[in-house]
Amino acid sequence: MKTTLLIKEIYLEGFKNIGSFILKNYFKFFSWFCFALIFMGFYALLFRIFTGFSFN
């Protein structure tokens, strides 16, 4: 019984912080992806303005 409890405790300790690690990396990737999309949209708008695109 003691061995089972020790294995359970080791298992719980090993996977305790994996959720926050995955979540932190997901949000980091998502923020860089959003910044890249905003930058591409801003670049496309400036490109259209400077090349004489008609916004009618």
N, CA, C and O of each residue as an XYZ file, in Angstrom:
224
protein
N       0.831     -1.200      0.000
C       0.000      0.000      0.000
C       0.868      1.253      0.000
O       0.566      2.231     -0.684
N       1.955      1.211      0.780
C       2.840      2.374      0.842
C       3.489      2.635     -0.516
O       3.656      3.788     -0.915
N       3.852      1.574     -1.220
C       4.460      1.721     -2.547
C       3.477      2.356     -3.526
O       3.858      3.212     -4.325
N       2.228      1.944     -3.464
C       1.206      2.514     -4.346
C       1.014      3.992     -4.076
O       0.872      4.779     -5.012
N       1.009      4.381     -2.814
C       0.861      5.797     -2.481
C       2.074      6.608     -2.934
O       1.931      7.748     -3.376
N       3.267      6.021     -2.825
C       4.465      6.722     -3.292
C       4.452      6.904     -4.811
O       4.813      7.969     -5.312
N       4.040      5.875     -5.536
C       3.936      5.983     -6.999
C       2.907      7.036     -7.379
O       3.130      7.820     -8.302
N       1.789      7.059     -6.678
C       0.754      8.055     -6.938
C       1.285      9.455     -6.691
O       1.020     10.361     -7.481
N       2.033      9.651     -5.604
C       2.578     10.963     -5.268
C       3.612     11.416     -6.310
O       3.627     12.582     -6.707
N       4.469     10.497     -6.746
C       5.454     10.825     -7.784
C       4.746     11.208     -9.085
O       5.143     12.162     -9.754
N       3.715     10.474     -9.435
C       2.946     10.763    -10.647
C       2.300     12.143    -10.577
O       2.368     12.915    -11.533
N       1.676     12.450     -9.446
C       1.014     13.744     -9.295
C       2.017     14.899     -9.325
O       1.740     15.940     -9.922
N       3.169     14.729     -8.693
C       4.197     15.769     -8.708
C       4.765     15.977    -10.107
O       5.065     17.105    -10.500
N       4.910     14.901    -10.847
C       5.492     14.996    -12.186
C       4.611     15.743    -13.172
O       5.114     16.421    -14.068
N       3.304     15.623    -13.014
C       2.385     16.233    -13.968
C       1.627     17.427    -13.381
O       0.628     17.863    -13.951
N       2.088     17.952    -12.261
C       1.377     19.065    -11.627
C       1.454     20.343    -12.463
O       0.443     21.025    -12.631
N       2.623     20.677    -12.985
C       2.815     21.952    -13.671
C       2.775     21.845    -15.188
O       3.041     22.828    -15.880
N       2.453     20.683    -15.712
C       2.467     20.553    -17.168
C       1.344     21.374    -17.809
O       1.510     21.857    -18.929
N       0.228     21.541    -17.140
C      -0.873     22.330    -17.694
C      -0.504     23.778    -17.857
O      -0.791     24.369    -18.899
N       0.125     24.375    -16.860
C       0.498     25.778    -16.971
C       1.615     25.963    -17.993
O       1.672     26.993    -18.664
N       2.507     24.973    -18.118
C       3.577     25.049    -19.116
C       3.000     25.063    -20.528
O       3.402     25.877    -21.359
N       2.060     24.163    -20.796
C       1.438     24.105    -22.117
C       0.628     25.373    -22.371
O       0.683     25.940    -23.462
N      -0.112     25.810    -21.380
C      -0.928     27.006    -21.533
C      -0.075     28.239    -21.770
O      -0.416     29.077    -22.605
N       1.033     28.361    -21.044
C       1.920     29.510    -21.201
C       2.518     29.547    -22.604
O       2.571     30.609    -23.223
N       2.966     28.408    -23.109
C       3.535     28.371    -24.454
C       2.475     28.601    -25.522
O       2.764     29.205    -26.555
N       1.255     28.132    -25.292
C       0.168     28.369    -26.247
C      -0.137     29.855    -26.358
O      -0.281     30.382    -27.462
N      -0.236     30.533    -25.218
C      -0.529     31.963    -25.261
C       0.620     32.759    -25.859
O       0.389     33.769    -26.523
N       1.854     32.322    -25.635
C       3.003     32.995    -26.232
C       2.945     32.875    -27.755
O       3.143     33.861    -28.464
N       2.673     31.672    -28.258
C       2.547     31.466    -29.698
C       1.376     32.264    -30.265
O       1.498     32.891    -31.317
N       0.244     32.237    -29.566
C      -0.947     32.933    -30.044
C      -0.724     34.440    -30.107
O      -1.188     35.084    -31.048
N      -0.026     35.017    -29.132
C       0.224     36.460    -29.151
C       1.147     36.835    -30.307
O       0.904     37.842    -30.973
N       2.209     36.046    -30.569
C       3.081     36.348    -31.703
C       2.342     36.194    -33.016
O       2.570     36.966    -33.948
N       1.463     35.213    -33.105
C       0.670     35.027    -34.314
C      -0.251     36.223    -34.547
O      -0.392     36.681    -35.681
N      -0.880     36.733    -33.485
C      -1.756     37.898    -33.612
C      -0.973     39.143    -33.999
O      -1.425     39.926    -34.835
N       0.204     39.335    -33.395
C       1.037     40.477    -33.773
C       1.441     40.403    -35.237
O       1.465     41.424    -35.925
N       1.758     39.219    -35.717
C       2.134     39.062    -37.121
C       0.957     39.389    -38.042
O       1.142     40.045    -39.066
N      -0.238     38.943    -37.694
C      -1.412     39.244    -38.520
C      -1.737     40.726    -38.519
O      -2.092     41.276    -39.561
N      -1.622     41.387    -37.367
C      -1.872     42.829    -37.293
C      -0.840     43.575    -38.130
O      -1.185     44.508    -38.855
N       0.428     43.167    -38.032
C       1.478     43.802    -38.810
C       1.233     43.621    -40.310
O       1.417     44.564    -41.080
N       0.821     42.424    -40.733
C       0.545     42.201    -42.156
C      -0.630     43.042    -42.631
O      -0.600     43.562    -43.747
N      -1.653     43.184    -41.818
C      -2.785     44.034    -42.191
C      -2.390     45.494    -42.287
O      -2.816     46.197    -43.203
N      -1.575     45.953    -41.347
C      -1.099     47.336    -41.376
C      -0.215     47.572    -42.602
O      -0.318     48.613    -43.250
N       0.644     46.617    -42.916
C       1.498     46.720    -44.100
C       0.642     46.768    -45.373
O       0.919     47.569    -46.265
N      -0.376     45.936    -45.467
C      -1.232     45.926    -46.651
C      -1.971     47.250    -46.795
O      -2.123     47.753    -47.908
N      -2.429     47.819    -45.687
C      -3.107     49.117    -45.741
C      -2.158     50.208    -46.214
O      -2.509     51.001    -47.087
N      -0.963     50.254    -45.646
C       0.013     51.268    -46.071
C       0.423     51.076    -47.524
O       0.603     52.057    -48.245
N       0.573     49.834    -47.965
C       0.921     49.560    -49.355
C      -0.157     50.096    -50.289
O       0.149     50.707    -51.313
N      -1.417     49.868    -49.936
C      -2.522     50.363    -50.771
C      -2.588     51.888    -50.770
O      -2.905     52.489    -51.796
N      -2.298     52.517    -49.644
C      -2.338     53.980    -49.567
C      -1.222     54.580    -50.417
O      -1.461     55.526    -51.167
N      -0.013     54.046    -50.311
C       1.134     54.635    -51.018
C       1.170     54.298    -52.501
O       1.874     54.967    -53.257
N       0.440     53.290    -52.937
C       0.419     52.963    -54.379
C      -0.781     53.572    -55.082
O      -1.009     53.304    -56.262
N      -1.549     54.385    -54.375
C      -2.632     55.104    -55.030
C      -3.912     54.305    -55.194
O      -4.642     54.528    -56.160
N      -4.208     53.404    -54.309
C      -5.430     52.608    -54.392
C      -6.627     53.496    -54.065
O      -6.593     54.273    -53.111
N      -7.673     53.375    -54.859
C      -8.879     54.163    -54.645
C      -9.784     53.432    -53.662
O     -10.153     52.282    -53.898
N     -10.146     54.090    -52.557
C     -11.002     53.486    -51.535
C     -12.477     53.832    -51.715
O     -13.209     53.959    -50.735
N     -12.913     53.985    -52.961
C     -14.322     54.341    -53.212
C     -15.217     53.153    -53.136
O     -16.428     53.279    -53.322
